[in-house]
Amino acid sequence: MSVVYQSLVAVEPITLICTICNLFIQMFIIKKFFLNKIKAVLDERRKAADQEITAAQAAREEAQAMKAEYEKDMANAKAKANEIVVNAQKTAAARSEELVGEAQAQAAQIRRQAEADIEQEKKTAINSLKNEIGGIAMEIASKVVEREISEKDHQDLIDEFIRNVGEAS
């Protein structure tokens, strides 16, 4: 048994030389007929990979540019929204002040009108009272003319006049 194992492990010089010659012949055939085609395929793959890497980098740069543009637009939109809110608040404040001013002007106009009406009523009442007093004075004068007045009658006429004036007012 030991002999069989030795022949399997042993190196024979003719087989070694033939194997090396076979290897060189295969390498020559591969180099002559297939090496340029293999290089061309590898070059195409390398170019395609380089193009994909370049395209990916360009897409990444474009995405970053779009992101920066988006962030800029968002900042502008926020600023514009804040400006709109501030303008709306200013407009509302101005409108409320305007409404308050109009209400105060209307109240002043109503007050002036009421004061004018009161003054007119007062004048009317005074004129009416003057007319009544004039009428009463005429009555007293006519009564005085009709008869001679004694001190007591004179006092009674004055008291009656005061009572009539008090009732009229």
DSSP file (Angstrom, degrees, kcal/mol; ACC not computed):
  #  RESIDUE AA STRUCTURE BP1 BP2  ACC     N-H-->O    O-->H-N    N-H-->O    O-->H-N    TCO  KAPPA ALPHA  PHI   PSI    X-CA   Y-CA   Z-CA
    1    1 A M     >        0   0    0      0, 0.0     4,-1.4     0, 0.0     3,-0.3   0.000 360.0 360.0 360.0 -33.3    0.0    0.0    0.0
    2    2 A S  H  >  +     0   0    0      1,-0.2     4,-1.2     2,-0.2     0, 0.0   0.798 360.0  59.6 -67.0 -26.4    2.7    2.4    0.6
    3    3 A V  H  > S+     0   0    0      2,-0.2     4,-1.4     1,-0.2    -1,-0.2   0.870 101.9  53.1 -69.7 -37.2    3.9    2.0   -3.0
    4    4 A V  H  > S+     0   0    0     -3,-0.3     4,-1.2     1,-0.2    -1,-0.2   0.882 107.4  51.0 -67.4 -38.9    0.5    3.2   -4.4
    5    5 A Y  H  X S+     0   0    0     -4,-1.4     4,-1.2     1,-0.2    -1,-0.2   0.832 105.8  56.3 -70.4 -29.9    0.5    6.3   -2.3
    6    6 A Q  H  X S+     0   0    0     -4,-1.2     4,-1.3     1,-0.2    -1,-0.2   0.865 103.6  52.5 -71.6 -35.2    4.0    7.2   -3.5
    7    7 A S  H  < S+     0   0    0     -4,-1.4    -1,-0.2     1,-0.2    -2,-0.2   0.800 107.2  53.4 -72.1 -26.8    3.1    7.1   -7.2
    8    8 A L  H  < S+     0   0    0     -4,-1.2    -1,-0.2     1,-0.2    -2,-0.2   0.833 115.6  38.6 -73.7 -31.3    0.2    9.5   -6.6
    9    9 A V  H  < S+     0   0    0     -4,-1.2    -2,-0.2     2,-0.1    -1,-0.2   0.625  93.6 106.6 -94.8 -14.6    2.4   12.1   -4.9
   10   10 A A     <  -     0   0    0     -4,-1.3     2,-0.5    -5,-0.1    -3,-0.0  -0.325  64.3-133.4 -73.0 149.4    5.4   11.8   -7.0
   11   11 A V        -     0   0    0      4,-0.0    -1,-0.1    -2,-0.0    -2,-0.1  -0.886  14.9-157.4-105.2 126.6    6.4   14.4   -9.6
   12   12 A E     >  -     0   0    0     -2,-0.5     4,-2.0     1,-0.1     5,-0.2  -0.906  11.7-143.4-106.9 130.8    7.4   13.2  -13.0
   13   13 A P  H  > S+     0   0    0      0, 0.0     4,-2.3     0, 0.0     5,-0.2   0.832  97.1  52.5 -64.4 -35.3    9.5   15.5  -15.1
   14   14 A I  H  > S+     0   0    0      2,-0.2     4,-2.4     1,-0.2     5,-0.2   0.921 110.9  47.2 -68.6 -43.1    8.0   14.8  -18.5
   15   15 A T  H  > S+     0   0    0      1,-0.2     4,-2.2     2,-0.2    -1,-0.2   0.885 112.3  51.5 -64.7 -38.3    4.4   15.4  -17.2
   16   16 A L  H  X S+     0   0    0     -4,-2.0     4,-2.1     2,-0.2    -2,-0.2   0.930 111.1  46.3 -65.6 -44.4    5.7   18.7  -15.6
   17   17 A I  H  X S+     0   0    0     -4,-2.3     4,-2.4     1,-0.2    -2,-0.2   0.898 113.3  49.4 -65.9 -40.9    7.3   19.9  -18.8
   18   18 A C  H  X S+     0   0    0     -4,-2.4     4,-2.5     2,-0.2    -1,-0.2   0.885 110.3  50.7 -66.0 -39.0    4.2   19.0  -20.9
   19   19 A T  H  X S+     0   0    0     -4,-2.2     4,-2.2     2,-0.2    -2,-0.2   0.910 111.6  47.4 -66.1 -42.2    1.9   20.8  -18.5
   20   20 A I  H  X S+     0   0    0     -4,-2.1     4,-2.2     2,-0.2    -2,-0.2   0.919 113.3  48.1 -66.0 -42.9    4.1   23.9  -18.6
   21   21 A C  H  X S+     0   0    0     -4,-2.4     4,-2.3     1,-0.2    -2,-0.2   0.907 111.1  51.4 -63.0 -40.9    4.2   23.8  -22.4
   22   22 A N  H  X S+     0   0    0     -4,-2.5     4,-2.4     1,-0.2    -1,-0.2   0.901 108.9  51.4 -61.5 -41.5    0.5   23.3  -22.5
   23   23 A L  H  X S+     0   0    0     -4,-2.2     4,-2.3     1,-0.2    -2,-0.2   0.919 110.4  47.8 -63.1 -44.6    0.0   26.3  -20.3
   24   24 A F  H  X S+     0   0    0     -4,-2.2     4,-2.4     2,-0.2    -2,-0.2   0.889 111.2  50.8 -65.3 -38.4    2.2   28.5  -22.5
   25   25 A I  H  X S+     0   0    0     -4,-2.3     4,-2.5     2,-0.2     5,-0.2   0.923 111.3  48.2 -64.5 -43.7    0.4   27.4  -25.7
   26   26 A Q  H  X S+     0   0    0     -4,-2.4     4,-2.7     1,-0.2     5,-0.2   0.904 111.9  49.5 -63.4 -40.5   -3.0   28.2  -24.0
   27   27 A M  H  X S+     0   0    0     -4,-2.3     4,-2.7     2,-0.2    -1,-0.2   0.906 110.8  49.7 -65.9 -40.4   -1.8   31.6  -23.0
   28   28 A F  H  X S+     0   0    0     -4,-2.4     4,-2.7     2,-0.2    -2,-0.2   0.920 112.9  46.7 -63.1 -44.1   -0.5   32.4  -26.5
   29   29 A I  H  X>S+     0   0    0     -4,-2.5     4,-2.7     2,-0.2     5,-0.5   0.924 114.3  47.2 -64.5 -44.5   -3.8   31.3  -28.0
   30   30 A I  I  X>S+     0   0    0     -4,-2.7     4,-2.1    -5,-0.2     5,-1.8   0.926 115.2  46.4 -63.0 -43.2   -5.8   33.4  -25.5
   31   31 A K  I  <5S+     0   0    0     -4,-2.7     5,-0.4     3,-0.2     4,-0.2   0.914 115.6  45.6 -66.0 -41.8   -3.5   36.4  -26.0
   32   32 A K  I  <5S+     0   0    0     -4,-2.7    -2,-0.2    -5,-0.2    -1,-0.2   0.911 130.2  17.7 -69.1 -44.0   -3.6   36.1  -29.8
   33   33 A F  I  <5S+     0   0    0     -4,-2.7     4,-0.2    -5,-0.2    -3,-0.2   0.778 134.5  24.1-104.0 -30.4   -7.4   35.6  -30.2
   34   34 A F  I  X<S+     0   0    0     -4,-2.1     4,-2.6    -5,-0.5     5,-0.2   0.657  95.0  81.8-115.6 -18.7   -9.2   36.7  -27.1
   35   35 A L  H  ><S+     0   0    0     -5,-1.8     4,-2.7     1,-0.2     5,-0.2   0.908  95.7  47.6 -62.6 -43.6   -7.1   39.2  -25.1
   36   36 A N  H  > S+     0   0    0     -5,-0.4     4,-2.5     2,-0.2    -1,-0.2   0.897 113.6  48.5 -64.5 -39.2   -8.2   42.2  -27.2
   37   37 A K  H  > S+     0   0    0     -4,-0.2     4,-2.5     2,-0.2    -2,-0.2   0.905 112.5  48.2 -66.6 -41.2  -11.8   41.3  -27.0
   38   38 A I  H  X S+     0   0    0     -4,-2.6     4,-2.8     2,-0.2    -2,-0.2   0.918 112.4  49.0 -65.2 -42.2  -11.6   40.8  -23.2
   39   39 A K  H  X S+     0   0    0     -4,-2.7     4,-3.0    -5,-0.2    -2,-0.2   0.914 110.7  51.1 -62.5 -41.5   -9.8   44.1  -22.9
   40   40 A A  H  X S+     0   0    0     -4,-2.5     4,-2.6     2,-0.2    -2,-0.2   0.921 111.8  46.6 -62.3 -43.9  -12.5   45.8  -25.0
   41   41 A V  H  X S+     0   0    0     -4,-2.5     4,-2.6     2,-0.2    -2,-0.2   0.928 114.3  47.6 -63.9 -44.4  -15.3   44.3  -22.9
   42   42 A L  H  X S+     0   0    0     -4,-2.8     4,-2.6     2,-0.2    -2,-0.2   0.898 111.7  50.4 -64.0 -39.8  -13.5   45.3  -19.7
   43   43 A D  H  X S+     0   0    0     -4,-3.0     4,-3.0     2,-0.2    -2,-0.2   0.911 110.5  49.8 -63.7 -41.6  -12.9   48.8  -21.1
   44   44 A E  H  X S+     0   0    0     -4,-2.6     4,-2.8     2,-0.2    -2,-0.2   0.931 112.3  47.2 -61.7 -44.8  -16.7   49.1  -22.0
   45   45 A R  H  X S+     0   0    0     -4,-2.6     4,-2.7     2,-0.2    -2,-0.2   0.911 112.7  49.3 -62.6 -41.7  -17.6   48.0  -18.5
   46   46 A R  H  X S+     0   0    0     -4,-2.6     4,-2.8     2,-0.2    -2,-0.2   0.928 112.8  47.3 -63.5 -44.7  -15.1   50.5  -17.0
   47   47 A K  H  X S+     0   0    0     -4,-3.0     4,-2.8     2,-0.2    -2,-0.2   0.922 112.8  48.8 -62.4 -43.6  -16.5   53.3  -19.1
   48   48 A A  H  X S+     0   0    0     -4,-2.8     4,-2.5     2,-0.2    -2,-0.2   0.912 112.9  47.8 -62.5 -42.3  -20.1   52.3  -18.3
   49   49 A A  H  X S+     0   0    0     -4,-2.7     4,-2.5     2,-0.2    -2,-0.2   0.919 112.4  49.2 -64.5 -42.9  -19.2   52.3  -14.6
   50   50 A D  H  X S+     0   0    0     -4,-2.8     4,-2.8     1,-0.2    -2,-0.2   0.908 111.6  49.3 -62.2 -41.3  -17.5   55.6  -14.8
   51   51 A Q  H  X S+     0   0    0     -4,-2.8     4,-3.0     2,-0.2    -2,-0.2   0.909 111.2  49.2 -64.0 -41.6  -20.5   57.1  -16.7
   52   52 A E  H  X S+     0   0    0     -4,-2.5     4,-2.5     2,-0.2    -2,-0.2   0.898 112.5  47.9 -64.9 -39.6  -22.8   55.8  -14.0
   53   53 A I  H  X S+     0   0    0     -4,-2.5     4,-2.5     2,-0.2    -2,-0.2   0.928 113.7  47.3 -65.4 -44.2  -20.6   57.2  -11.2
   54   54 A T  H  X S+     0   0    0     -4,-2.8     4,-2.6     2,-0.2    -2,-0.2   0.923 113.4  48.1 -62.5 -44.0  -20.4   60.5  -13.1
   55   55 A A  H  X S+     0   0    0     -4,-3.0     4,-2.9     2,-0.2    -2,-0.2   0.898 111.5  50.5 -63.6 -40.1  -24.2   60.5  -13.6
   56   56 A A  H  X S+     0   0    0     -4,-2.5     4,-2.4     2,-0.2    -1,-0.2   0.910 111.5  48.0 -64.7 -41.4  -24.8   59.7   -9.9
   57   57 A Q  H  X S+     0   0    0     -4,-2.5     4,-2.7     2,-0.2    -2,-0.2   0.916 113.0  48.2 -64.9 -41.4  -22.5   62.5   -8.8
   58   58 A A  H  X S+     0   0    0     -4,-2.6     4,-2.8     2,-0.2    -2,-0.2   0.918 112.3  48.9 -63.7 -42.7  -24.3   64.9  -11.2
   59   59 A A  H  X S+     0   0    0     -4,-2.9     4,-2.6     2,-0.2    -2,-0.2   0.892 111.5  49.8 -64.0 -38.4  -27.7   63.8   -9.9
   60   60 A R  H  X S+     0   0    0     -4,-2.4     4,-2.5     2,-0.2    -2,-0.2   0.927 111.9  47.3 -65.4 -44.8  -26.5   64.2   -6.3
   61   61 A E  H  X S+     0   0    0     -4,-2.7     4,-2.4     2,-0.2    -2,-0.2   0.911 113.2  49.2 -62.8 -41.4  -25.2   67.7   -7.1
   62   62 A E  H  X S+     0   0    0     -4,-2.8     4,-2.7     2,-0.2    -2,-0.2   0.904 110.6  50.4 -63.7 -40.9  -28.5   68.5   -8.8
   63   63 A A  H  X S+     0   0    0     -4,-2.6     4,-2.5     2,-0.2    -2,-0.2   0.898 111.0  48.8 -63.8 -40.4  -30.5   67.2   -5.9
   64   64 A Q  H  X S+     0   0    0     -4,-2.5     4,-2.6     2,-0.2    -2,-0.2   0.900 111.6  49.4 -66.4 -38.9  -28.4   69.3   -3.5
   65   65 A A  H  X S+     0   0    0     -4,-2.4     4,-2.5     2,-0.2    -2,-0.2   0.914 112.1  48.3 -64.2 -41.7  -29.0   72.3   -5.7
   66   66 A M  H  X S+     0   0    0     -4,-2.7     4,-2.8     2,-0.2    -2,-0.2   0.888 111.0  51.0 -64.8 -38.6  -32.7   71.6   -5.7
   67   67 A K  H  X S+     0   0    0     -4,-2.5     4,-2.8     2,-0.2    -2,-0.2   0.928 110.9  47.8 -64.3 -44.2  -32.7   71.2   -1.9
   68   68 A A  H  X S+     0   0    0     -4,-2.6     4,-2.3     2,-0.2    -2,-0.2   0.913 113.1  48.7 -63.0 -41.6  -30.9   74.5   -1.5
   69   69 A E  H  X S+     0   0    0     -4,-2.5     4,-2.8     2,-0.2    -2,-0.2   0.910 111.8  49.8 -62.8 -42.6  -33.4   76.1   -3.9
   70   70 A Y  H  X S+     0   0    0     -4,-2.8     4,-2.7     2,-0.2    -2,-0.2   0.925 111.2  48.1 -62.1 -45.8  -36.3   74.5   -2.0
   71   71 A E  H  X S+     0   0    0     -4,-2.8     4,-2.3     2,-0.2    -1,-0.2   0.896 112.5  49.6 -63.4 -39.1  -34.9   75.8    1.4
   72   72 A K  H  X S+     0   0    0     -4,-2.3     4,-2.5     2,-0.2    -2,-0.2   0.931 111.8  48.1 -64.1 -45.1  -34.5   79.3   -0.1
   73   73 A D  H  X S+     0   0    0     -4,-2.8     4,-2.7     1,-0.2    -2,-0.2   0.895 111.0  51.1 -62.3 -40.0  -38.1   79.2   -1.5
   74   74 A M  H  X S+     0   0    0     -4,-2.7     4,-2.6     2,-0.2    -1,-0.2   0.910 110.2  49.0 -64.1 -42.0  -39.4   78.0    1.9
   75   75 A A  H  X S+     0   0    0     -4,-2.3     4,-2.5     2,-0.2    -2,-0.2   0.919 112.8  48.0 -63.7 -42.4  -37.5   80.8    3.7
   76   76 A N  H  X S+     0   0    0     -4,-2.5     4,-2.7     2,-0.2    -2,-0.2   0.907 111.6  50.1 -63.2 -41.3  -38.9   83.4    1.2
   77   77 A A  H  X S+     0   0    0     -4,-2.7     4,-2.7     2,-0.2    -2,-0.2   0.910 111.1  48.6 -64.3 -41.8  -42.4   81.9    1.7
   78   78 A K  H  X S+     0   0    0     -4,-2.6     4,-2.6     2,-0.2    -2,-0.2   0.923 112.6  48.4 -63.4 -43.0  -42.1   82.2    5.5
   79   79 A A  H  X S+     0   0    0     -4,-2.5     4,-2.4     2,-0.2    -2,-0.2   0.918 113.1  47.6 -63.2 -42.5  -40.9   85.7    5.2
   80   80 A K  H  X S+     0   0    0     -4,-2.7     4,-2.5     2,-0.2    -2,-0.2   0.903 111.4  50.7 -65.9 -40.4  -43.7   86.6    2.8
   81   81 A A  H  X S+     0   0    0     -4,-2.7     4,-2.4     2,-0.2    -2,-0.2   0.916 111.1  48.5 -63.0 -42.5  -46.3   84.9    5.1
   82   82 A N  H  X S+     0   0    0     -4,-2.6     4,-2.6     1,-0.2    -2,-0.2   0.906 111.3  50.6 -62.6 -40.6  -44.9   86.9    8.1
   83   83 A E  H  X S+     0   0    0     -4,-2.4     4,-2.7     2,-0.2    -2,-0.2   0.905 110.0  49.8 -63.9 -41.1  -45.1   90.1    6.0
   84   84 A I  H  X S+     0   0    0     -4,-2.5     4,-2.6     2,-0.2    -2,-0.2   0.913 111.5  48.9 -63.7 -42.5  -48.7   89.3    5.1
   85   85 A V  H  X S+     0   0    0     -4,-2.4     4,-2.5     2,-0.2    -2,-0.2   0.926 112.4  47.9 -63.0 -44.4  -49.6   88.7    8.7
   86   86 A V  H  X S+     0   0    0     -4,-2.6     4,-2.6     2,-0.2    -2,-0.2   0.926 113.1  48.1 -63.0 -44.1  -47.9   92.0    9.8
   87   87 A N  H  X S+     0   0    0     -4,-2.7     4,-2.8     1,-0.2    -1,-0.2   0.903 111.3  50.7 -62.9 -40.3  -49.7   93.9    7.1
   88   88 A A  H  X S+     0   0    0     -4,-2.6     4,-2.7     2,-0.2    -1,-0.2   0.905 110.9  48.7 -64.1 -40.3  -53.0   92.3    8.0
   89   89 A Q  H  X S+     0   0    0     -4,-2.5     4,-2.6     2,-0.2    -2,-0.2   0.922 112.7  47.8 -65.1 -42.8  -52.5   93.3   11.7
   90   90 A K  H  X S+     0   0    0     -4,-2.6     4,-2.8     2,-0.2    -2,-0.2   0.923 113.2  48.2 -62.8 -43.4  -51.6   96.8   10.7
   91   91 A T  H  X S+     0   0    0     -4,-2.8     4,-2.7     2,-0.2    -2,-0.2   0.912 112.2  48.9 -63.1 -43.0  -54.6   97.0    8.4
   92   92 A A  H  X S+     0   0    0     -4,-2.7     4,-2.6     2,-0.2    -1,-0.2   0.909 112.4  48.2 -64.2 -41.5  -56.9   95.7   11.1
   93   93 A A  H  X S+     0   0    0     -4,-2.6     4,-2.4     2,-0.2    -2,-0.2   0.925 113.3  47.3 -64.4 -43.7  -55.5   98.1   13.7
   94   94 A A  H  X S+     0   0    0     -4,-2.8     4,-2.4     1,-0.2    -2,-0.2   0.907 113.1  49.2 -64.1 -40.9  -55.9  101.0   11.3
   95   95 A R  H  X S+     0   0    0     -4,-2.7     4,-2.7     2,-0.2    -2,-0.2   0.903 110.8  49.6 -65.8 -40.9  -59.5   99.9   10.4
   96   96 A S  H  X S+     0   0    0     -4,-2.6     4,-2.6     2,-0.2    -2,-0.2   0.907 111.7  48.6 -65.8 -40.0  -60.4   99.6   14.1
   97   97 A E  H  X S+     0   0    0     -4,-2.4     4,-2.5     2,-0.2    -2,-0.2   0.901 111.7  50.4 -63.5 -39.6  -59.0  103.0   14.8
   98   98 A E  H  X S+     0   0    0     -4,-2.4     4,-2.6     2,-0.2    -2,-0.2   0.924 111.5  47.5 -63.3 -44.4  -61.0  104.4   11.9
   99   99 A L  H  X S+     0   0    0     -4,-2.7     4,-2.7     2,-0.2    -2,-0.2   0.901 112.0  49.8 -64.3 -40.8  -64.2  102.7   13.1
  100  100 A V  H  X S+     0   0    0     -4,-2.6     4,-2.6     2,-0.2    -1,-0.2   0.917 111.6  49.3 -63.3 -42.3  -63.6  104.1   16.6
  101  101 A G  H  X S+     0   0    0     -4,-2.5     4,-2.5     2,-0.2    -2,-0.2   0.917 111.8  48.3 -61.4 -44.4  -63.0  107.6   15.2
  102  102 A E  H  X S+     0   0    0     -4,-2.6     4,-2.7     2,-0.2    -2,-0.2   0.916 112.0  49.5 -62.7 -42.8  -66.2  107.3   13.1
  103  103 A A  H  X S+     0   0    0     -4,-2.7     4,-2.6     1,-0.2    -2,-0.2   0.906 111.8  48.3 -63.5 -41.4  -68.2  106.1   16.1
  104  104 A Q  H  X S+     0   0    0     -4,-2.6     4,-2.6     2,-0.2    -1,-0.2   0.900 111.8  49.9 -65.7 -39.5  -66.8  109.0   18.2
  105  105 A A  H  X S+     0   0    0     -4,-2.5     4,-2.5     2,-0.2    -2,-0.2   0.915 112.0  47.9 -64.5 -42.1  -67.7  111.5   15.4
  106  106 A Q  H  X S+     0   0    0     -4,-2.7     4,-2.8     2,-0.2    -2,-0.2   0.910 111.9  49.9 -64.4 -41.4  -71.2  110.0   15.2
  107  107 A A  H  X S+     0   0    0     -4,-2.6     4,-2.6     2,-0.2    -2,-0.2   0.910 111.7  48.3 -63.3 -41.9  -71.6  110.2   19.0
  108  108 A A  H  X S+     0   0    0     -4,-2.6     4,-2.8     2,-0.2    -2,-0.2   0.909 111.9  49.7 -64.3 -41.3  -70.4  113.8   19.0
  109  109 A Q  H  X S+     0   0    0     -4,-2.5     4,-2.6     2,-0.2    -2,-0.2   0.919 112.2  47.5 -63.1 -43.8  -72.8  114.6   16.2
  110  110 A I  H  X S+     0   0    0     -4,-2.8     4,-2.8     2,-0.2    -2,-0.2   0.912 112.6  49.5 -63.3 -42.2  -75.7  113.0   18.1
  111  111 A R  H  X S+     0   0    0     -4,-2.6     4,-2.8     2,-0.2    -2,-0.2   0.927 111.9  47.8 -63.3 -44.9  -74.7  114.9   21.2
  112  112 A R  H  X S+     0   0    0     -4,-2.8     4,-2.6     2,-0.2    -2,-0.2   0.917 113.0  48.8 -61.1 -42.9  -74.6  118.2   19.3
  113  113 A Q  H  X S+     0   0    0     -4,-2.6     4,-2.8     2,-0.2    -2,-0.2   0.917 112.2  48.3 -62.9 -43.0  -77.9  117.5   17.7
  114  114 A A  H  X S+     0   0    0     -4,-2.8     4,-2.8     2,-0.2    -2,-0.2   0.911 112.1  49.0 -64.2 -41.8  -79.4  116.6   21.1
  115  115 A E  H  X S+     0   0    0     -4,-2.8     4,-2.7     2,-0.2    -2,-0.2   0.902 111.9  49.0 -63.5 -39.6  -78.0  119.8   22.6
  116  116 A A  H  X S+     0   0    0     -4,-2.6     4,-2.6     2,-0.2    -2,-0.2   0.918 112.2  48.5 -64.9 -42.7  -79.4  121.8   19.7
  117  117 A D  H  X S+     0   0    0     -4,-2.8     4,-2.8     2,-0.2    -2,-0.2   0.915 112.3  48.7 -62.9 -42.2  -82.8  120.1   20.2
  118  118 A I  H  X S+     0   0    0     -4,-2.8     4,-2.7     2,-0.2    -2,-0.2   0.924 112.0  49.0 -62.6 -44.2  -82.7  120.8   24.0
  119  119 A E  H  X S+     0   0    0     -4,-2.7     4,-2.4     2,-0.2    -2,-0.2   0.904 112.0  48.8 -62.6 -40.9  -81.7  124.5   23.3
  120  120 A Q  H  X S+     0   0    0     -4,-2.6     4,-2.6     2,-0.2    -2,-0.2   0.920 112.2  47.9 -64.8 -44.0  -84.6  124.8   20.8
  121  121 A E  H  X S+     0   0    0     -4,-2.8     4,-3.0     2,-0.2    -2,-0.2   0.898 110.7  52.4 -63.2 -39.6  -87.0  123.2   23.2
  122  122 A K  H  X S+     0   0    0     -4,-2.7     4,-2.7     2,-0.2    -2,-0.2   0.930 110.8  46.7 -62.2 -44.7  -85.8  125.6   25.9
  123  123 A K  H  X S+     0   0    0     -4,-2.4     4,-2.9     2,-0.2     5,-0.2   0.905 112.9  50.1 -63.1 -41.3  -86.3  128.6   23.7
  124  124 A T  H  X S+     0   0    0     -4,-2.6     4,-2.7     2,-0.2    -2,-0.2   0.925 112.2  47.0 -63.1 -43.7  -89.8  127.3   22.8
  125  125 A A  H  X S+     0   0    0     -4,-3.0     4,-2.8     2,-0.2    -2,-0.2   0.911 112.9  49.0 -64.6 -41.4  -90.6  126.8   26.4
  126  126 A I  H  X S+     0   0    0     -4,-2.7     4,-2.8     2,-0.2    -2,-0.2   0.926 112.8  47.4 -64.3 -43.9  -89.3  130.3   27.3
  127  127 A N  H  X S+     0   0    0     -4,-2.9     4,-2.5     2,-0.2    -2,-0.2   0.916 113.3  48.6 -62.6 -42.4  -91.3  131.9   24.5
  128  128 A S  H  X S+     0   0    0     -4,-2.7     4,-2.5    -5,-0.2    -2,-0.2   0.922 112.5  48.3 -62.5 -43.0  -94.4  130.0   25.5
  129  129 A L  H  X S+     0   0    0     -4,-2.8     4,-3.2     2,-0.2     5,-0.2   0.891 110.2  51.9 -64.7 -39.3  -93.9  131.1   29.1
  130  130 A K  H  X S+     0   0    0     -4,-2.8     4,-3.0     2,-0.2    -1,-0.2   0.923 109.9  49.5 -62.1 -42.8  -93.4  134.7   28.0
  131  131 A N  H  X S+     0   0    0     -4,-2.5     4,-2.7     2,-0.2    -2,-0.2   0.925 113.2  46.0 -61.9 -43.8  -96.6  134.5   26.1
  132  132 A E  H  X S+     0   0    0     -4,-2.5     4,-3.2     2,-0.2     5,-0.2   0.929 113.5  48.7 -64.6 -43.5  -98.4  133.1   29.1
  133  133 A I  H  X S+     0   0    0     -4,-3.2     4,-3.0     1,-0.2    -2,-0.2   0.909 111.8  50.2 -62.5 -40.4  -96.9  135.7   31.4
  134  134 A G  H  X S+     0   0    0     -4,-3.0     4,-2.4    -5,-0.2    -1,-0.2   0.917 111.9  47.8 -61.0 -43.2  -97.8  138.4   28.9
  135  135 A G  H  X S+     0   0    0     -4,-2.7     4,-2.4     2,-0.2    -2,-0.2   0.922 113.4  47.0 -64.2 -43.8 -101.4  137.0   28.8
  136  136 A I  H  X S+     0   0    0     -4,-3.2     4,-3.0     1,-0.2     5,-0.2   0.914 111.7  51.1 -64.3 -42.1 -101.5  136.8   32.6
  137  137 A A  H  X S+     0   0    0     -4,-3.0     4,-2.9    -5,-0.2    -1,-0.2   0.896 109.8  50.7 -61.9 -38.7 -100.1  140.3   32.8
  138  138 A M  H  X S+     0   0    0     -4,-2.4     4,-2.8     2,-0.2    -1,-0.2   0.899 110.5  49.3 -64.9 -39.7 -102.8  141.5   30.4
  139  139 A E  H  X S+     0   0    0     -4,-2.4     4,-2.7     2,-0.2     5,-0.2   0.944 112.6  46.9 -62.7 -46.7 -105.4  139.8   32.5
  140  140 A I  H  X S+     0   0    0     -4,-3.0     4,-3.0     1,-0.2     5,-0.2   0.927 113.0  49.5 -61.1 -43.6 -104.1  141.5   35.6
  141  141 A A  H  X S+     0   0    0     -4,-2.9     4,-2.5     1,-0.2    -1,-0.2   0.912 111.4  48.7 -63.2 -41.2 -103.9  144.8   33.9
  142  142 A S  H  X S+     0   0    0     -4,-2.8     4,-2.0     2,-0.2    -1,-0.2   0.891 113.2  47.5 -67.0 -36.8 -107.5  144.4   32.6
  143  143 A K  H  X S+     0   0    0     -4,-2.7     4,-1.7     2,-0.2    -2,-0.2   0.894 112.2  50.0 -68.0 -39.4 -108.7  143.5   36.1
  144  144 A V  H  < S+     0   0    0     -4,-3.0    -2,-0.2    -5,-0.2    -1,-0.2   0.906 111.1  49.0 -65.4 -39.9 -106.8  146.4   37.6
  145  145 A V  H  < S+     0   0    0     -4,-2.5    -1,-0.2    -5,-0.2    -2,-0.2   0.888 107.4  56.3 -67.9 -38.0 -108.3  148.7   35.0
  146  146 A E  H  < S+     0   0    0     -4,-2.0     2,-0.3    -5,-0.2    -1,-0.2   0.868 120.5  14.7 -64.6 -37.3 -111.8  147.4   35.7
  147  147 A R  S  < S-     0   0    0     -4,-1.7     2,-0.4    -5,-0.1    -1,-0.1  -0.900  84.5 -99.7-136.4 165.6 -111.6  148.2   39.4
  148  148 A E        -     0   0    0     -2,-0.3     2,-0.5     1,-0.0    -3,-0.1  -0.664  42.0-129.3 -85.2 139.0 -109.7  150.1   41.7
  149  149 A I        -     0   0    0     -2,-0.4     2,-0.2    -5,-0.1    -1,-0.0  -0.761  16.6-158.9 -99.5 131.2 -107.2  148.0   43.5
  150  150 A S     >  -     0   0    0     -2,-0.5     4,-2.8     1,-0.1     5,-0.2  -0.485  38.9 -99.1 -92.6 174.7 -106.8  148.0   47.2
  151  151 A E  H  > S+     0   0    0      1,-0.2     4,-2.1     2,-0.2     5,-0.1   0.911 125.9  47.9 -61.4 -41.8 -103.7  146.9   49.0
  152  152 A K  H  > S+     0   0    0      2,-0.2     4,-2.4     1,-0.2    -1,-0.2   0.909 112.1  48.5 -67.9 -42.5 -105.3  143.5   49.7
  153  153 A D  H  > S+     0   0    0      2,-0.2     4,-2.7     1,-0.2    -2,-0.2   0.893 109.8  53.2 -63.7 -39.7 -106.5  143.1   46.1
  154  154 A H  H  X S+     0   0    0     -4,-2.8     4,-2.0     1,-0.2    -1,-0.2   0.926 110.3  46.9 -61.2 -44.3 -103.1  144.0   44.8
  155  155 A Q  H  X S+     0   0    0     -4,-2.1     4,-2.5     1,-0.2    -2,-0.2   0.901 111.7  51.3 -64.8 -41.3 -101.5  141.4   47.0
  156  156 A D  H  X S+     0   0    0     -4,-2.4     4,-2.5     1,-0.2    -2,-0.2   0.899 108.9  51.0 -63.4 -40.7 -104.1  138.8   45.9
  157  157 A L  H  X S+     0   0    0     -4,-2.7     4,-2.4     2,-0.2    -1,-0.2   0.899 110.7  48.4 -63.6 -40.6 -103.4  139.6   42.2
  158  158 A I  H  X S+     0   0    0     -4,-2.0     4,-2.6     2,-0.2    -2,-0.2   0.927 112.2  48.9 -65.0 -44.8  -99.7  139.1   42.7
  159  159 A D  H  X S+     0   0    0     -4,-2.5     4,-2.3     1,-0.2    -2,-0.2   0.912 112.5  48.3 -61.6 -41.9 -100.2  135.8   44.6
  160  160 A E  H  X S+     0   0    0     -4,-2.5     4,-2.6     2,-0.2    -1,-0.2   0.897 110.7  51.5 -65.0 -40.9 -102.5  134.6   41.8
  161  161 A F  H  X S+     0   0    0     -4,-2.4     4,-2.5     2,-0.2    -2,-0.2   0.923 110.2  48.5 -60.6 -45.4  -99.9  135.7   39.2
  162  162 A I  H  X S+     0   0    0     -4,-2.6     4,-2.5     1,-0.2    -2,-0.2   0.891 111.6  50.3 -63.7 -39.8  -97.2  133.7   41.0
  163  163 A R  H  X S+     0   0    0     -4,-2.3     4,-2.4     2,-0.2    -2,-0.2   0.926 111.5  47.9 -64.8 -43.7  -99.5  130.6   41.2
  164  164 A N  H  X S+     0   0    0     -4,-2.6     4,-2.1     2,-0.2    -2,-0.2   0.892 112.7  48.3 -64.5 -39.3 -100.3  130.9   37.5
  165  165 A V  H  X S+     0   0    0     -4,-2.5     4,-2.0     2,-0.2    -1,-0.2   0.910 111.3  50.9 -66.4 -41.2  -96.6  131.2   36.6
  166  166 A G  H  < S+     0   0    0     -4,-2.5    -2,-0.2     1,-0.2    -1,-0.2   0.886 112.1  46.7 -62.9 -39.1  -95.7  128.3   38.9
  167  167 A E  H  < S+     0   0    0     -4,-2.4    -1,-0.2     1,-0.2    -2,-0.2   0.872 111.2  52.2 -70.2 -36.2  -98.4  126.1   37.2
  168  168 A A  H  <        0   0    0     -4,-2.1    -2,-0.2     1,-0.3    -1,-0.2   0.858 360.0 360.0 -69.4 -35.3  -97.2  127.1   33.7
  169  169 A S     <        0   0    0     -4,-2.0    -1,-0.3    -5,-0.1    -2,-0.2   0.504 360.0 360.0 -84.1 360.0  -93.6  126.2   34.4
